[in-house]
Amino acid sequence: MAQIGKAFRNEINPRNFTFRSREFEQMEIEFFCRGEDGLRLTDEWLETRMKFYESIGIPRDKLHVLDVPDGERAHYSSKTYDIEYDFPFGIQELEGVAYRTDYDLKKHGEASGKPIEYFNEQTKEKLIPHVVEPSAGCDRTVLALICEAFDEETVTNDKGKEETRTVMRFDPKMAPIKCGVFPLLKNKPELVAKAKEVKELLLPFMNVFYDEAGAVGRRYRRQDEIGTPFCVTIDFETLGEEDPELKGTVTVRERDSMNQERVSIDDLTGYLLKKLV
């Protein structure tokens, strides 16, 4: 059983930013199992959760696993691992993976006065399931993603001057906005109309930001700062005015490398979706 939602804690002295607050988003899984499988499954869930963090853009070498010693675990736990992340301000916990044994269901049964047992139809066996519980802070995970994505680099602009480019290098599937769509010039109605067509083409499949304000280079920088992995520019080549062979194509610019590629509008949705997986 998995769920995500608001959690509340009676924190006497809220502090340490999002790590000690009275209200937060929590993600939990209650994985029911046989008692003899509990420790093995706790280790398996630890590895599964580590792979999850890697898959969303947090490298394993920034993650630390703390095997919580006997005297420091919760009273109900026979095994607990803490997954920690190396934040710029120090190592902090992201998640706990706890083997809670059958403590919870036994206590529910005692308090309710009714047996809480699982009956296996095949073996005709009754048992009280044990529970492995991965429990993660959503807010902390988002903060880790932001810290990991943030980058600044020195680049040379069109005028030959060095400037600092701020980039959020989110894994494309985690970026809030997947694609920026720009007409090269906002005072050319035919470019604006085609750009809005492209925006509407992509909207059913991804979050798109349309921008026609300022020079196209500045628009690229704005999208870099919010982590948009791809920008699509509709220019005069799209209209076939400079090269008839390029009519119906757009410029696709990739965030991290800043490389640009001509892609047919007919192929654009599929091209982007493959790169967003």
Residue pairs with C-beta under 8 A, 6 or more apart in sequence:
1 29
1 30
1 32
2 27
2 28
2 29
2 30
3 27
3 28
4 25
4 26
4 27
4 28
4 138
5 25
5 26
6 23
6 24
6 25
6 26
7 23
7 24
7 25
7 26
8 22
8 23
9 21
9 22
9 23
9 24
10 22
11 20
11 21
11 22
13 20
14 20
14 21
14 22
18 24
18 137
18 139
18 140
18 143
19 92
19 93
19 140
21 139
24 137
24 138
24 139
25 137
25 138
25 139
26 135
26 136
26 137
26 138
27 135
27 136
27 137
27 138
27 141
28 133
28 134
28 135
28 136
29 45
29 132
29 133
29 134
29 135
30 131
30 133
31 41
31 45
31 131
31 132
31 133
31 134
32 118
32 129
32 130
32 131
33 41
33 129
33 130
33 131
33 132
34 127
34 129
34 130
35 101
35 102
35 127
35 130
37 130
38 78
38 79
38 99
38 101
38 130
38 132
39 78
39 79
39 99
41 99
41 132
42 79
42 81
42 97
42 98
42 99
42 132
45 97
45 132
45 134
46 65
46 81
46 83
46 97
48 134
49 83
49 95
49 97
49 134
49 136
50 60
50 63
50 65
50 83
53 60
53 63
53 83
53 85
53 94
53 141
53 144
54 60
55 171
56 141
56 145
56 171
56 173
56 174
57 145
57 148
57 149
57 170
57 171
57 174
58 85
58 144
58 145
58 148
59 148
62 85
62 86
62 148
63 83
63 84
63 85
63 86
63 94
64 83
64 84
64 85
64 86
64 91
65 81
65 82
65 83
65 84
66 81
66 82
66 84
66 93
67 80
67 81
68 77
68 80
68 81
68 82
73 79
73 80
73 98
74 80
74 98
76 100
76 101
76 103
76 104
77 98
77 99
77 100
77 101
78 99
78 101
79 98
79 99
80 96
80 97
80 98
80 99
81 96
81 97
81 98
82 93
82 95
82 96
83 93
83 94
83 95
83 96
83 97
83 136
84 91
84 92
84 93
84 94
85 91
85 92
85 94
85 140
85 144
87 143
87 144
87 147
88 147
92 140
93 137
93 140
94 136
94 137
94 140
94 141
94 144
95 134
95 135
95 136
95 137
95 141
96 133
96 134
96 135
96 136
97 132
97 133
97 134
97 135
98 132
98 133
98 135
99 130
99 131
99 132
99 133
100 130
100 131
100 132
100 133
101 130
101 131
102 128
102 129
102 130
102 131
104 131
105 116
105 128
105 129
105 131
106 116
106 128
108 116
109 115
109 116
109 117
109 128
116 128
117 126
117 127
117 128
118 126
118 127
118 128
118 129
119 125
119 126
120 126
120 127
145 170
145 174
146 168
149 168
149 169
149 170
149 227
150 166
150 167
150 168
150 169
151 166
151 167
151 168
151 169
152 164
152 165
152 166
152 167
153 164
153 165
153 167
154 162
154 163
154 164
154 165
155 162
155 163
155 164
155 165
155 258
156 162
156 163
157 163
157 217
158 217
165 221
165 224
166 221
166 224
166 225
167 224
167 225
167 227
167 255
167 256
168 175
168 224
168 225
168 226
168 227
169 227
169 255
169 256
170 176
170 227
170 229
172 178
172 229
172 230
172 275
172 276
173 276
173 277
175 227
175 228
175 229
176 207
176 226
176 227
177 207
177 208
177 209
177 223
177 226
177 227
177 228
178 206
178 207
178 208
178 228
178 229
178 230
178 272
178 276
179 202
179 206
179 207
179 208
179 209
179 228
179 229
179 230
179 231
179 232
179 272
180 208
180 209
180 210
180 211
180 219
180 220
180 223
180 228
180 230
180 231
180 232
181 195
181 198
181 199
181 202
181 208
181 209
181 210
181 211
181 231
181 232
181 234
182 195
182 210
182 211
182 212
182 216
182 219
182 231
182 232
182 233
182 234
183 191
183 192
183 194
183 195
183 212
183 233
183 234
184 191
184 216
184 233
184 234
184 235
184 236
185 191
186 192
186 212
186 213
190 239
191 234
191 235
191 236
191 238
191 239
192 212
194 234
194 238
194 239
195 210
195 212
195 234
196 210
198 232
198 234
198 250
198 265
198 268
199 208
199 210
201 265
201 268
201 269
202 208
202 232
202 268
202 269
202 272
205 269
205 272
205 273
206 272
206 273
206 276
209 223
209 228
211 219
211 222
211 223
213 219
216 233
219 231
220 231
220 253
220 258
223 231
223 255
224 255
227 255
228 255
229 254
229 255
229 256
229 275
229 276
230 252
230 253
230 254
230 255
230 272
230 275
231 252
231 253
231 255
232 250
232 251
232 252
232 253
232 268
233 250
233 251
233 253
234 250
235 250
235 251
236 242
237 243
237 246
237 247
237 249
237 251
237 262
238 246
238 247
238 248
238 249
238 250
238 265
239 247
240 246
240 247
240 248
246 262
248 264
248 265
248 266
249 262
249 263
249 264
249 265
250 262
250 263
250 265
250 268
251 260
251 261
251 262
252 260
252 261
252 262
252 263
252 268
252 271
252 272
253 259
253 260
254 260
254 261
263 271
